[in-house]
Amino acid sequence: MRPAVRAYGRLTALVVILVTALVAGIAIVTVPTAAIAQQAVPAVDPVVNAVPLAAPLAAPQESALTAATTEATARRQAAAARQRIVAAREAKAAKVQQVRTRIVQVAKKQVGDRYSAGSSGPSAFDCSGLTRYVYKVATGKELPHHSRSQYAKVQKVSRKNAKPGDLVFFFGGGAHHVGIYIGNGKMVDAAGYGKGVRVSPISGSWWSRTYSGMGRILPA
């Protein structure tokens, strides 16, 4: 029985040694692994890491976007303002052109009416009476009934800048005369007794020798 006991004792001792070695090995492996894990993952500071890293960049980006939007809005508003100004000028010019056309139309309607000193229509005129009548009908403006008085009220313009509806004045040797310019170097005027209201050339006639200038009552 003693050999068997001794063999059993040795086996028991071997098992104890193996178990001890196994337990020790697990401890050896586990402890460094935990230490490595602690070294590999830095501690998170809740205060430092509370704001994401991208947060400081958000403010400049938002500011740049706001500035660009404001600039674009300002450009659109400026362009719209320019368009309104241009449209207003075009509308005003179109309205003035309509009035000029109306003046010429009314003046031409009087062609063939007789001349009568001191008369201002509706069927007989002297020269300043004709211009006075035409402007009253076409524009509602009141002109004085005398060519020199009308000349004192107008804006003087050169012949090359004259437009239909402007007035044409002639003075010289005591004579005086006024007509309505209709373009192409012509005017409608109450020419005198026996001539009545007619279309006359500004140049190439007796009046051209006493030409004084063009006068404008309407805007350019």
PyMOL CGO cylinders between C-alpha atoms (Angstrom):
from pymol import cmd
from pymol.cgo import CYLINDER

trace = [
    CYLINDER, 0.00, 0.00, 0.00, 2.83, 2.46, 0.59, 0.3, 1, 1, 1, 1, 1, 1,
    CYLINDER, 2.83, 2.46, 0.59, 3.93, 2.74, -3.05, 0.3, 1, 1, 1, 1, 1, 1,
    CYLINDER, 3.93, 2.74, -3.05, 0.36, 3.54, -4.01, 0.3, 1, 1, 1, 1, 1, 1,
    CYLINDER, 0.36, 3.54, -4.01, 0.09, 6.18, -1.31, 0.3, 1, 1, 1, 1, 1, 1,
    CYLINDER, 0.09, 6.18, -1.31, 3.30, 7.74, -2.37, 0.3, 1, 1, 1, 1, 1, 1,
    CYLINDER, 3.30, 7.74, -2.37, 2.18, 7.81, -6.02, 0.3, 1, 1, 1, 1, 1, 1,
    CYLINDER, 2.18, 7.81, -6.02, -1.13, 9.35, -5.05, 0.3, 1, 1, 1, 1, 1, 1,
    CYLINDER, -1.13, 9.35, -5.05, 0.69, 11.97, -2.99, 0.3, 1, 1, 1, 1, 1, 1,
    CYLINDER, 0.69, 11.97, -2.99, 2.98, 12.85, -5.86, 0.3, 1, 1, 1, 1, 1, 1,
    CYLINDER, 2.98, 12.85, -5.86, -0.02, 13.17, -8.21, 0.3, 1, 1, 1, 1, 1, 1,
    CYLINDER, -0.02, 13.17, -8.21, -1.77, 15.40, -5.74, 0.3, 1, 1, 1, 1, 1, 1,
    CYLINDER, -1.77, 15.40, -5.74, 1.28, 17.60, -5.40, 0.3, 1, 1, 1, 1, 1, 1,
    CYLINDER, 1.28, 17.60, -5.40, 1.59, 17.83, -9.19, 0.3, 1, 1, 1, 1, 1, 1,
    CYLINDER, 1.59, 17.83, -9.19, -2.05, 18.89, -9.51, 0.3, 1, 1, 1, 1, 1, 1,
    CYLINDER, -2.05, 18.89, -9.51, -1.53, 21.56, -6.88, 0.3, 1, 1, 1, 1, 1, 1,
    CYLINDER, -1.53, 21.56, -6.88, 1.56, 22.81, -8.71, 0.3, 1, 1, 1, 1, 1, 1,
    CYLINDER, 1.56, 22.81, -8.71, -0.30, 22.93, -12.02, 0.3, 1, 1, 1, 1, 1, 1,
    CYLINDER, -0.30, 22.93, -12.02, -3.29, 24.74, -10.52, 0.3, 1, 1, 1, 1, 1, 1,
    CYLINDER, -3.29, 24.74, -10.52, -1.01, 27.23, -8.84, 0.3, 1, 1, 1, 1, 1, 1,
    CYLINDER, -1.01, 27.23, -8.84, 0.91, 27.82, -12.05, 0.3, 1, 1, 1, 1, 1, 1,
    CYLINDER, 0.91, 27.82, -12.05, -2.31, 28.27, -14.00, 0.3, 1, 1, 1, 1, 1, 1,
    CYLINDER, -2.31, 28.27, -14.00, -3.68, 30.79, -11.54, 0.3, 1, 1, 1, 1, 1, 1,
    CYLINDER, -3.68, 30.79, -11.54, -0.40, 32.69, -11.56, 0.3, 1, 1, 1, 1, 1, 1,
    CYLINDER, -0.40, 32.69, -11.56, -0.38, 32.76, -15.38, 0.3, 1, 1, 1, 1, 1, 1,
    CYLINDER, -0.38, 32.76, -15.38, -3.85, 34.24, -15.56, 0.3, 1, 1, 1, 1, 1, 1,
    CYLINDER, -3.85, 34.24, -15.56, -2.82, 36.99, -13.14, 0.3, 1, 1, 1, 1, 1, 1,
    CYLINDER, -2.82, 36.99, -13.14, 0.30, 37.73, -15.20, 0.3, 1, 1, 1, 1, 1, 1,
    CYLINDER, 0.30, 37.73, -15.20, -1.72, 38.07, -18.40, 0.3, 1, 1, 1, 1, 1, 1,
    CYLINDER, -1.72, 38.07, -18.40, -4.60, 40.01, -16.85, 0.3, 1, 1, 1, 1, 1, 1,
    CYLINDER, -4.60, 40.01, -16.85, -2.66, 42.67, -14.98, 0.3, 1, 1, 1, 1, 1, 1,
    CYLINDER, -2.66, 42.67, -14.98, -0.55, 43.97, -17.90, 0.3, 1, 1, 1, 1, 1, 1,
    CYLINDER, -0.55, 43.97, -17.90, -3.58, 43.95, -20.19, 0.3, 1, 1, 1, 1, 1, 1,
    CYLINDER, -3.58, 43.95, -20.19, -5.49, 46.16, -17.79, 0.3, 1, 1, 1, 1, 1, 1,
    CYLINDER, -5.49, 46.16, -17.79, -2.49, 48.46, -17.44, 0.3, 1, 1, 1, 1, 1, 1,
    CYLINDER, -2.49, 48.46, -17.44, -2.11, 48.70, -21.23, 0.3, 1, 1, 1, 1, 1, 1,
    CYLINDER, -2.11, 48.70, -21.23, -5.79, 49.46, -21.59, 0.3, 1, 1, 1, 1, 1, 1,
    CYLINDER, -5.79, 49.46, -21.59, -5.49, 52.23, -19.04, 0.3, 1, 1, 1, 1, 1, 1,
    CYLINDER, -5.49, 52.23, -19.04, -2.47, 53.73, -20.84, 0.3, 1, 1, 1, 1, 1, 1,
    CYLINDER, -2.47, 53.73, -20.84, -4.05, 53.46, -24.31, 0.3, 1, 1, 1, 1, 1, 1,
    CYLINDER, -4.05, 53.46, -24.31, -7.28, 55.24, -23.41, 0.3, 1, 1, 1, 1, 1, 1,
    CYLINDER, -7.28, 55.24, -23.41, -6.60, 58.71, -21.94, 0.3, 1, 1, 1, 1, 1, 1,
    CYLINDER, -6.60, 58.71, -21.94, -8.82, 59.94, -19.20, 0.3, 1, 1, 1, 1, 1, 1,
    CYLINDER, -8.82, 59.94, -19.20, -11.66, 62.14, -20.43, 0.3, 1, 1, 1, 1, 1, 1,
    CYLINDER, -11.66, 62.14, -20.43, -11.76, 65.53, -18.74, 0.3, 1, 1, 1, 1, 1, 1,
    CYLINDER, -11.76, 65.53, -18.74, -15.48, 66.39, -18.66, 0.3, 1, 1, 1, 1, 1, 1,
    CYLINDER, -15.48, 66.39, -18.66, -14.71, 70.13, -18.59, 0.3, 1, 1, 1, 1, 1, 1,
    CYLINDER, -14.71, 70.13, -18.59, -12.17, 70.23, -21.44, 0.3, 1, 1, 1, 1, 1, 1,
    CYLINDER, -12.17, 70.23, -21.44, -14.14, 67.93, -23.70, 0.3, 1, 1, 1, 1, 1, 1,
    CYLINDER, -14.14, 67.93, -23.70, -17.59, 69.36, -23.00, 0.3, 1, 1, 1, 1, 1, 1,
    CYLINDER, -17.59, 69.36, -23.00, -17.46, 71.60, -26.21, 0.3, 1, 1, 1, 1, 1, 1,
    CYLINDER, -17.46, 71.60, -26.21, -16.73, 69.80, -29.54, 0.3, 1, 1, 1, 1, 1, 1,
    CYLINDER, -16.73, 69.80, -29.54, -13.54, 70.79, -31.35, 0.3, 1, 1, 1, 1, 1, 1,
    CYLINDER, -13.54, 70.79, -31.35, -15.55, 72.09, -34.34, 0.3, 1, 1, 1, 1, 1, 1,
    CYLINDER, -15.55, 72.09, -34.34, -17.39, 74.66, -32.22, 0.3, 1, 1, 1, 1, 1, 1,
    CYLINDER, -17.39, 74.66, -32.22, -14.75, 77.47, -32.45, 0.3, 1, 1, 1, 1, 1, 1,
    CYLINDER, -14.75, 77.47, -32.45, -14.89, 77.25, -36.28, 0.3, 1, 1, 1, 1, 1, 1,
    CYLINDER, -14.89, 77.25, -36.28, -18.67, 77.63, -36.41, 0.3, 1, 1, 1, 1, 1, 1,
    CYLINDER, -18.67, 77.63, -36.41, -18.70, 81.33, -35.47, 0.3, 1, 1, 1, 1, 1, 1,
    CYLINDER, -18.70, 81.33, -35.47, -16.34, 82.57, -38.27, 0.3, 1, 1, 1, 1, 1, 1,
    CYLINDER, -16.34, 82.57, -38.27, -18.18, 80.47, -40.85, 0.3, 1, 1, 1, 1, 1, 1,
    CYLINDER, -18.18, 80.47, -40.85, -21.55, 81.79, -39.75, 0.3, 1, 1, 1, 1, 1, 1,
    CYLINDER, -21.55, 81.79, -39.75, -20.21, 85.36, -39.72, 0.3, 1, 1, 1, 1, 1, 1,
    CYLINDER, -20.21, 85.36, -39.72, -18.82, 85.03, -43.25, 0.3, 1, 1, 1, 1, 1, 1,
    CYLINDER, -18.82, 85.03, -43.25, -22.11, 83.58, -44.48, 0.3, 1, 1, 1, 1, 1, 1,
    CYLINDER, -22.11, 83.58, -44.48, -24.07, 86.42, -42.88, 0.3, 1, 1, 1, 1, 1, 1,
    CYLINDER, -24.07, 86.42, -42.88, -21.77, 89.04, -44.44, 0.3, 1, 1, 1, 1, 1, 1,
    CYLINDER, -21.77, 89.04, -44.44, -22.09, 87.44, -47.88, 0.3, 1, 1, 1, 1, 1, 1,
    CYLINDER, -22.09, 87.44, -47.88, -25.88, 87.34, -47.57, 0.3, 1, 1, 1, 1, 1, 1,
    CYLINDER, -25.88, 87.34, -47.57, -26.00, 90.98, -46.48, 0.3, 1, 1, 1, 1, 1, 1,
    CYLINDER, -26.00, 90.98, -46.48, -23.79, 92.04, -49.39, 0.3, 1, 1, 1, 1, 1, 1,
    CYLINDER, -23.79, 92.04, -49.39, -25.89, 90.12, -51.88, 0.3, 1, 1, 1, 1, 1, 1,
    CYLINDER, -25.89, 90.12, -51.88, -29.06, 91.70, -50.48, 0.3, 1, 1, 1, 1, 1, 1,
    CYLINDER, -29.06, 91.70, -50.48, -27.51, 95.17, -50.72, 0.3, 1, 1, 1, 1, 1, 1,
    CYLINDER, -27.51, 95.17, -50.72, -26.54, 94.55, -54.35, 0.3, 1, 1, 1, 1, 1, 1,
    CYLINDER, -26.54, 94.55, -54.35, -30.06, 93.41, -55.20, 0.3, 1, 1, 1, 1, 1, 1,
    CYLINDER, -30.06, 93.41, -55.20, -31.57, 96.44, -53.49, 0.3, 1, 1, 1, 1, 1, 1,
    CYLINDER, -31.57, 96.44, -53.49, -29.17, 98.81, -55.30, 0.3, 1, 1, 1, 1, 1, 1,
    CYLINDER, -29.17, 98.81, -55.30, -29.96, 97.19, -58.65, 0.3, 1, 1, 1, 1, 1, 1,
    CYLINDER, -29.96, 97.19, -58.65, -33.70, 97.44, -57.96, 0.3, 1, 1, 1, 1, 1, 1,
    CYLINDER, -33.70, 97.44, -57.96, -33.30, 101.12, -57.03, 0.3, 1, 1, 1, 1, 1, 1,
    CYLINDER, -33.30, 101.12, -57.03, -31.43, 101.82, -60.29, 0.3, 1, 1, 1, 1, 1, 1,
    CYLINDER, -31.43, 101.82, -60.29, -34.13, 100.04, -62.25, 0.3, 1, 1, 1, 1, 1, 1,
    CYLINDER, -34.13, 100.04, -62.25, -36.81, 102.15, -60.57, 0.3, 1, 1, 1, 1, 1, 1,
    CYLINDER, -36.81, 102.15, -60.57, -34.91, 105.36, -61.42, 0.3, 1, 1, 1, 1, 1, 1,
    CYLINDER, -34.91, 105.36, -61.42, -34.45, 104.31, -65.04, 0.3, 1, 1, 1, 1, 1, 1,
    CYLINDER, -34.45, 104.31, -65.04, -38.10, 103.29, -65.30, 0.3, 1, 1, 1, 1, 1, 1,
    CYLINDER, -38.10, 103.29, -65.30, -39.22, 106.62, -63.83, 0.3, 1, 1, 1, 1, 1, 1,
    CYLINDER, -39.22, 106.62, -63.83, -37.05, 108.55, -66.30, 0.3, 1, 1, 1, 1, 1, 1,
    CYLINDER, -37.05, 108.55, -66.30, -38.31, 106.51, -69.22, 0.3, 1, 1, 1, 1, 1, 1,
    CYLINDER, -38.31, 106.51, -69.22, -41.91, 107.01, -68.12, 0.3, 1, 1, 1, 1, 1, 1,
    CYLINDER, -41.91, 107.01, -68.12, -41.36, 110.77, -67.80, 0.3, 1, 1, 1, 1, 1, 1,
    CYLINDER, -41.36, 110.77, -67.80, -39.66, 110.95, -71.22, 0.3, 1, 1, 1, 1, 1, 1,
    CYLINDER, -39.66, 110.95, -71.22, -42.50, 108.96, -72.79, 0.3, 1, 1, 1, 1, 1, 1,
    CYLINDER, -42.50, 108.96, -72.79, -45.07, 111.28, -71.25, 0.3, 1, 1, 1, 1, 1, 1,
    CYLINDER, -45.07, 111.28, -71.25, -43.24, 114.39, -72.51, 0.3, 1, 1, 1, 1, 1, 1,
    CYLINDER, -43.24, 114.39, -72.51, -43.00, 112.84, -75.97, 0.3, 1, 1, 1, 1, 1, 1,
    CYLINDER, -43.00, 112.84, -75.97, -46.74, 112.23, -75.96, 0.3, 1, 1, 1, 1, 1, 1,
    CYLINDER, -46.74, 112.23, -75.96, -47.33, 115.87, -75.09, 0.3, 1, 1, 1, 1, 1, 1,
    CYLINDER, -47.33, 115.87, -75.09, -45.00, 117.02, -77.87, 0.3, 1, 1, 1, 1, 1, 1,
    CYLINDER, -45.00, 117.02, -77.87, -46.85, 114.83, -80.34, 0.3, 1, 1, 1, 1, 1, 1,
    CYLINDER, -46.85, 114.83, -80.34, -50.13, 116.31, -79.13, 0.3, 1, 1, 1, 1, 1, 1,
    CYLINDER, -50.13, 116.31, -79.13, -48.82, 119.88, -79.62, 0.3, 1, 1, 1, 1, 1, 1,
    CYLINDER, -48.82, 119.88, -79.62, -47.85, 119.16, -83.22, 0.3, 1, 1, 1, 1, 1, 1,
    CYLINDER, -47.85, 119.16, -83.22, -51.19, 117.47, -83.90, 0.3, 1, 1, 1, 1, 1, 1,
    CYLINDER, -51.19, 117.47, -83.90, -53.20, 120.41, -82.54, 0.3, 1, 1, 1, 1, 1, 1,
    CYLINDER, -53.20, 120.41, -82.54, -51.04, 122.90, -84.44, 0.3, 1, 1, 1, 1, 1, 1,
    CYLINDER, -51.04, 122.90, -84.44, -51.50, 121.06, -87.74, 0.3, 1, 1, 1, 1, 1, 1,
    CYLINDER, -51.50, 121.06, -87.74, -55.27, 120.94, -87.21, 0.3, 1, 1, 1, 1, 1, 1,
    CYLINDER, -55.27, 120.94, -87.21, -55.30, 124.73, -87.36, 0.3, 1, 1, 1, 1, 1, 1,
    CYLINDER, -55.30, 124.73, -87.36, -53.64, 124.84, -90.78, 0.3, 1, 1, 1, 1, 1, 1,
    CYLINDER, -53.64, 124.84, -90.78, -55.99, 126.72, -93.12, 0.3, 1, 1, 1, 1, 1, 1,
    CYLINDER, -55.99, 126.72, -93.12, -57.51, 128.91, -90.40, 0.3, 1, 1, 1, 1, 1, 1,
    CYLINDER, -57.51, 128.91, -90.40, -57.45, 132.62, -91.17, 0.3, 1, 1, 1, 1, 1, 1,
    CYLINDER, -57.45, 132.62, -91.17, -55.14, 135.25, -89.77, 0.3, 1, 1, 1, 1, 1, 1,
    CYLINDER, -55.14, 135.25, -89.77, -56.64, 137.89, -87.48, 0.3, 1, 1, 1, 1, 1, 1,
    CYLINDER, -56.64, 137.89, -87.48, -54.60, 140.33, -85.40, 0.3, 1, 1, 1, 1, 1, 1,
    CYLINDER, -54.60, 140.33, -85.40, -55.16, 139.88, -81.67, 0.3, 1, 1, 1, 1, 1, 1,
    CYLINDER, -55.16, 139.88, -81.67, -57.10, 136.64, -82.12, 0.3, 1, 1, 1, 1, 1, 1,
    CYLINDER, -57.10, 136.64, -82.12, -56.32, 133.38, -80.35, 0.3, 1, 1, 1, 1, 1, 1,
    CYLINDER, -56.32, 133.38, -80.35, -58.81, 130.96, -81.87, 0.3, 1, 1, 1, 1, 1, 1,
    CYLINDER, -58.81, 130.96, -81.87, -60.57, 128.81, -82.16, 0.3, 1, 1, 1, 1, 1, 1,
    CYLINDER, -60.57, 128.81, -82.16, -60.76, 129.53, -85.92, 0.3, 1, 1, 1, 1, 1, 1,
    CYLINDER, -60.76, 129.53, -85.92, -58.74, 132.74, -86.37, 0.3, 1, 1, 1, 1, 1, 1,
    CYLINDER, -58.74, 132.74, -86.37, -55.29, 133.61, -84.98, 0.3, 1, 1, 1, 1, 1, 1,
    CYLINDER, -55.29, 133.61, -84.98, -52.35, 135.92, -85.01, 0.3, 1, 1, 1, 1, 1, 1,
    CYLINDER, -52.35, 135.92, -85.01, -48.92, 134.34, -84.52, 0.3, 1, 1, 1, 1, 1, 1,
    CYLINDER, -48.92, 134.34, -84.52, -48.75, 134.46, -80.71, 0.3, 1, 1, 1, 1, 1, 1,
    CYLINDER, -48.75, 134.46, -80.71, -52.48, 133.77, -80.46, 0.3, 1, 1, 1, 1, 1, 1,
    CYLINDER, -52.48, 133.77, -80.46, -51.89, 130.51, -82.35, 0.3, 1, 1, 1, 1, 1, 1,
    CYLINDER, -51.89, 130.51, -82.35, -49.09, 129.32, -80.06, 0.3, 1, 1, 1, 1, 1, 1,
    CYLINDER, -49.09, 129.32, -80.06, -51.10, 130.37, -77.03, 0.3, 1, 1, 1, 1, 1, 1,
    CYLINDER, -51.10, 130.37, -77.03, -54.15, 128.43, -78.22, 0.3, 1, 1, 1, 1, 1, 1,
    CYLINDER, -54.15, 128.43, -78.22, -52.19, 125.29, -79.16, 0.3, 1, 1, 1, 1, 1, 1,
    CYLINDER, -52.19, 125.29, -79.16, -50.39, 125.11, -75.82, 0.3, 1, 1, 1, 1, 1, 1,
    CYLINDER, -50.39, 125.11, -75.82, -53.60, 125.67, -73.91, 0.3, 1, 1, 1, 1, 1, 1,
    CYLINDER, -53.60, 125.67, -73.91, -55.40, 122.86, -75.76, 0.3, 1, 1, 1, 1, 1, 1,
    CYLINDER, -55.40, 122.86, -75.76, -52.47, 120.40, -75.81, 0.3, 1, 1, 1, 1, 1, 1,
    CYLINDER, -52.47, 120.40, -75.81, -50.88, 120.99, -72.39, 0.3, 1, 1, 1, 1, 1, 1,
    CYLINDER, -50.88, 120.99, -72.39, -53.18, 123.17, -70.34, 0.3, 1, 1, 1, 1, 1, 1,
    CYLINDER, -53.18, 123.17, -70.34, -50.42, 125.80, -70.01, 0.3, 1, 1, 1, 1, 1, 1,
    CYLINDER, -50.42, 125.80, -70.01, -51.28, 129.47, -70.33, 0.3, 1, 1, 1, 1, 1, 1,
    CYLINDER, -51.28, 129.47, -70.33, -48.93, 131.57, -72.46, 0.3, 1, 1, 1, 1, 1, 1,
    CYLINDER, -48.93, 131.57, -72.46, -49.07, 135.36, -72.70, 0.3, 1, 1, 1, 1, 1, 1,
    CYLINDER, -49.07, 135.36, -72.70, -50.53, 136.77, -75.91, 0.3, 1, 1, 1, 1, 1, 1,
    CYLINDER, -50.53, 136.77, -75.91, -47.40, 138.41, -77.26, 0.3, 1, 1, 1, 1, 1, 1,
    CYLINDER, -47.40, 138.41, -77.26, -44.39, 136.87, -78.98, 0.3, 1, 1, 1, 1, 1, 1,
    CYLINDER, -44.39, 136.87, -78.98, -41.83, 138.86, -76.98, 0.3, 1, 1, 1, 1, 1, 1,
    CYLINDER, -41.83, 138.86, -76.98, -43.58, 137.97, -73.72, 0.3, 1, 1, 1, 1, 1, 1,
    CYLINDER, -43.58, 137.97, -73.72, -43.49, 134.31, -74.72, 0.3, 1, 1, 1, 1, 1, 1,
    CYLINDER, -43.49, 134.31, -74.72, -39.81, 134.61, -75.62, 0.3, 1, 1, 1, 1, 1, 1,
    CYLINDER, -39.81, 134.61, -75.62, -39.10, 135.89, -72.10, 0.3, 1, 1, 1, 1, 1, 1,
    CYLINDER, -39.10, 135.89, -72.10, -40.66, 132.76, -70.56, 0.3, 1, 1, 1, 1, 1, 1,
    CYLINDER, -40.66, 132.76, -70.56, -38.99, 129.99, -72.56, 0.3, 1, 1, 1, 1, 1, 1,
    CYLINDER, -38.99, 129.99, -72.56, -35.73, 128.14, -72.06, 0.3, 1, 1, 1, 1, 1, 1,
    CYLINDER, -35.73, 128.14, -72.06, -33.44, 129.00, -74.96, 0.3, 1, 1, 1, 1, 1, 1,
    CYLINDER, -33.44, 129.00, -74.96, -32.19, 126.02, -76.99, 0.3, 1, 1, 1, 1, 1, 1,
    CYLINDER, -32.19, 126.02, -76.99, -30.05, 125.73, -80.10, 0.3, 1, 1, 1, 1, 1, 1,
    CYLINDER, -30.05, 125.73, -80.10, -31.60, 124.87, -83.42, 0.3, 1, 1, 1, 1, 1, 1,
    CYLINDER, -31.60, 124.87, -83.42, -29.77, 121.52, -83.57, 0.3, 1, 1, 1, 1, 1, 1,
    CYLINDER, -29.77, 121.52, -83.57, -31.24, 120.58, -80.18, 0.3, 1, 1, 1, 1, 1, 1,
    CYLINDER, -31.24, 120.58, -80.18, -34.75, 121.75, -80.96, 0.3, 1, 1, 1, 1, 1, 1,
    CYLINDER, -34.75, 121.75, -80.96, -37.58, 119.24, -80.71, 0.3, 1, 1, 1, 1, 1, 1,
    CYLINDER, -37.58, 119.24, -80.71, -41.11, 119.22, -82.12, 0.3, 1, 1, 1, 1, 1, 1,
    CYLINDER, -41.11, 119.22, -82.12, -43.32, 121.30, -79.87, 0.3, 1, 1, 1, 1, 1, 1,
    CYLINDER, -43.32, 121.30, -79.87, -40.67, 123.93, -79.16, 0.3, 1, 1, 1, 1, 1, 1,
    CYLINDER, -40.67, 123.93, -79.16, -41.33, 127.53, -80.23, 0.3, 1, 1, 1, 1, 1, 1,
    CYLINDER, -41.33, 127.53, -80.23, -39.49, 129.42, -82.99, 0.3, 1, 1, 1, 1, 1, 1,
    CYLINDER, -39.49, 129.42, -82.99, -38.96, 133.17, -82.62, 0.3, 1, 1, 1, 1, 1, 1,
    CYLINDER, -38.96, 133.17, -82.62, -38.16, 135.89, -85.13, 0.3, 1, 1, 1, 1, 1, 1,
    CYLINDER, -38.16, 135.89, -85.13, -37.47, 139.54, -84.36, 0.3, 1, 1, 1, 1, 1, 1,
    CYLINDER, -37.47, 139.54, -84.36, -35.96, 142.26, -86.50, 0.3, 1, 1, 1, 1, 1, 1,
    CYLINDER, -35.96, 142.26, -86.50, -36.68, 145.72, -87.89, 0.3, 1, 1, 1, 1, 1, 1,
    CYLINDER, -36.68, 145.72, -87.89, -39.66, 146.14, -85.61, 0.3, 1, 1, 1, 1, 1, 1,
    CYLINDER, -39.66, 146.14, -85.61, -41.19, 142.88, -86.89, 0.3, 1, 1, 1, 1, 1, 1,
    CYLINDER, -41.19, 142.88, -86.89, -41.89, 140.06, -84.52, 0.3, 1, 1, 1, 1, 1, 1,
    CYLINDER, -41.89, 140.06, -84.52, -43.13, 136.54, -85.05, 0.3, 1, 1, 1, 1, 1, 1,
    CYLINDER, -43.13, 136.54, -85.05, -43.46, 133.14, -83.38, 0.3, 1, 1, 1, 1, 1, 1,
    CYLINDER, -43.46, 133.14, -83.38, -44.32, 129.68, -84.67, 0.3, 1, 1, 1, 1, 1, 1,
    CYLINDER, -44.32, 129.68, -84.67, -44.50, 126.10, -83.43, 0.3, 1, 1, 1, 1, 1, 1,
    CYLINDER, -44.50, 126.10, -83.43, -41.60, 123.88, -84.51, 0.3, 1, 1, 1, 1, 1, 1,
    CYLINDER, -41.60, 123.88, -84.51, -42.79, 120.55, -85.96, 0.3, 1, 1, 1, 1, 1, 1,
    CYLINDER, -42.79, 120.55, -85.96, -39.41, 119.09, -86.96, 0.3, 1, 1, 1, 1, 1, 1,
    CYLINDER, -39.41, 119.09, -86.96, -37.44, 118.82, -90.21, 0.3, 1, 1, 1, 1, 1, 1,
    CYLINDER, -37.44, 118.82, -90.21, -36.78, 122.56, -90.29, 0.3, 1, 1, 1, 1, 1, 1,
    CYLINDER, -36.78, 122.56, -90.29, -40.48, 123.46, -90.45, 0.3, 1, 1, 1, 1, 1, 1,
    CYLINDER, -40.48, 123.46, -90.45, -43.03, 125.23, -88.27, 0.3, 1, 1, 1, 1, 1, 1,
    CYLINDER, -43.03, 125.23, -88.27, -46.75, 125.90, -88.10, 0.3, 1, 1, 1, 1, 1, 1,
    CYLINDER, -46.75, 125.90, -88.10, -47.40, 129.63, -87.86, 0.3, 1, 1, 1, 1, 1, 1,
    CYLINDER, -47.40, 129.63, -87.86, -50.06, 132.23, -88.47, 0.3, 1, 1, 1, 1, 1, 1,
    CYLINDER, -50.06, 132.23, -88.47, -48.14, 133.84, -91.31, 0.3, 1, 1, 1, 1, 1, 1,
    CYLINDER, -48.14, 133.84, -91.31, -50.20, 136.97, -91.90, 0.3, 1, 1, 1, 1, 1, 1,
    CYLINDER, -50.20, 136.97, -91.90, -53.16, 138.42, -93.78, 0.3, 1, 1, 1, 1, 1, 1,
    CYLINDER, -53.16, 138.42, -93.78, -53.97, 136.47, -96.88, 0.3, 1, 1, 1, 1, 1, 1,
    CYLINDER, -53.97, 136.47, -96.88, -51.77, 133.58, -95.73, 0.3, 1, 1, 1, 1, 1, 1,
    CYLINDER, -51.77, 133.58, -95.73, -53.45, 132.36, -92.62, 0.3, 1, 1, 1, 1, 1, 1,
    CYLINDER, -53.45, 132.36, -92.62, -52.15, 129.40, -90.60, 0.3, 1, 1, 1, 1, 1, 1,
    CYLINDER, -52.15, 129.40, -90.60, -49.79, 127.28, -92.64, 0.3, 1, 1, 1, 1, 1, 1,
    CYLINDER, -49.79, 127.28, -92.64, -46.68, 125.09, -92.54, 0.3, 1, 1, 1, 1, 1, 1,
    CYLINDER, -46.68, 125.09, -92.54, -43.65, 127.28, -93.22, 0.3, 1, 1, 1, 1, 1, 1,
    CYLINDER, -43.65, 127.28, -93.22, -39.90, 126.64, -93.51, 0.3, 1, 1, 1, 1, 1, 1,
    CYLINDER, -39.90, 126.64, -93.51, -37.72, 128.14, -90.83, 0.3, 1, 1, 1, 1, 1, 1,
    CYLINDER, -37.72, 128.14, -90.83, -34.96, 128.78, -93.37, 0.3, 1, 1, 1, 1, 1, 1,
    CYLINDER, -34.96, 128.78, -93.37, -35.23, 130.09, -96.90, 0.3, 1, 1, 1, 1, 1, 1,
    CYLINDER, -35.23, 130.09, -96.90, -37.92, 132.64, -96.20, 0.3, 1, 1, 1, 1, 1, 1,
    CYLINDER, -37.92, 132.64, -96.20, -38.18, 136.23, -95.04, 0.3, 1, 1, 1, 1, 1, 1,
    CYLINDER, -38.18, 136.23, -95.04, -38.42, 134.94, -91.46, 0.3, 1, 1, 1, 1, 1, 1,
    CYLINDER, -38.42, 134.94, -91.46, -35.02, 133.22, -91.72, 0.3, 1, 1, 1, 1, 1, 1,
    CYLINDER, -35.02, 133.22, -91.72, -33.35, 136.64, -92.03, 0.3, 1, 1, 1, 1, 1, 1,
    CYLINDER, -33.35, 136.64, -92.03, -34.77, 137.66, -88.65, 0.3, 1, 1, 1, 1, 1, 1,
    CYLINDER, -34.77, 137.66, -88.65, -34.42, 134.31, -86.88, 0.3, 1, 1, 1, 1, 1, 1,
    CYLINDER, -34.42, 134.31, -86.88, -33.84, 134.85, -83.14, 0.3, 1, 1, 1, 1, 1, 1,
    CYLINDER, -33.84, 134.85, -83.14, -33.87, 131.37, -81.67, 0.3, 1, 1, 1, 1, 1, 1,
    CYLINDER, -33.87, 131.37, -81.67, -35.74, 128.38, -80.32, 0.3, 1, 1, 1, 1, 1, 1,
    CYLINDER, -35.74, 128.38, -80.32, -37.57, 128.34, -77.02, 0.3, 1, 1, 1, 1, 1, 1,
    CYLINDER, -37.57, 128.34, -77.02, -38.61, 125.36, -74.88, 0.3, 1, 1, 1, 1, 1, 1,
    CYLINDER, -38.61, 125.36, -74.88, -41.46, 125.26, -72.41, 0.3, 1, 1, 1, 1, 1, 1,
    CYLINDER, -41.46, 125.26, -72.41, -41.68, 121.49, -71.90, 0.3, 1, 1, 1, 1, 1, 1,
    CYLINDER, -41.68, 121.49, -71.90, -38.87, 119.45, -70.28, 0.3, 1, 1, 1, 1, 1, 1,
    CYLINDER, -38.87, 119.45, -70.28, -36.22, 118.10, -72.64, 0.3, 1, 1, 1, 1, 1, 1,
]
cmd.load_cgo(trace, "trace")
